[in-house]
Amino acid sequence: MSKIMCGLKTSKRWNFFAPLLGFSLLAPFSTGCNQQPAGGAVAVVDLDQVAELTGVTAEIKTKLAAKEQTLNGELLTAQAKLRQELANRKTAAGELPSREEAQKLQQFEASANRALASARNTAKTLLDQERLKLVAQFREQIKPVMAEIAKEKGYSVIIPKNDGLLLAISPGVEITEAVSAKIGRGTIHLGTADVAAKTEAAAKSMAPALPSEHEATTPANTTPAPELPNE
């Protein structure tokens, strides 16, 4: 029997800010009452490097790993529950189940696999939403620092560094180290006290329920569903 994989697998390559770069930082900063930099000076900041230098990358990894562990635990619990229910139904049907009973078992197994697949997709979505939330918190916390540097240096625009967007950068407009130094390491803390509670609640809410008797007797899809794993 083919095995269904319930655990989440995340990439070991962490690029937290790529989906959020866009043009969200292409906003003018106030440089004072009547102070106008000639030609509208532009600065560039590498958010990934700022996160690395300030310890935020490590914090995000830790928080995502904790949430992933919680979600995987819920998925494994749901898988075990469905497997046990299937075993109970097979025992009740006996060694030589009738044609109708065998069909019900097959349909229950297909329903269980669909429920697990749905729960796995939900867990992946929850993990990605948590990543985006942490990145957004980081960006909000560093905006005042960048605005202060922009005012001091006379920059009117700060652009996030993106190799796909910027073809050439003068070293003089790179402010990544200046931003990192001004923030300092370990000064940014993401998440709130209720993050763990919310994570656990979200994980429990996405755990699949046992297929009902009606679902178990509903004709299966034309494409065979993957089977539950053997013990």
Secondary structure, DSSP 8 states (H G I E B T S, - for coil): ------S----SS---SGGG-TTTT--B----SS---TT--EEEE-HHHHHHHTTHHHHHHHHHHHHHHHHHHHHHHHHHHHHHHHHHHHHHH-SS--HHHHHHHHHHHHHHHHHHHHHHHHHHHHHHHHHHHHHHHHHHHHHHHHHHHHHHHT-SEEEE--TTT-S---GGGB-HHHHHHHH-TT----S-TTHHHHHHHHHHHHS-----HHHHTS---SS--------
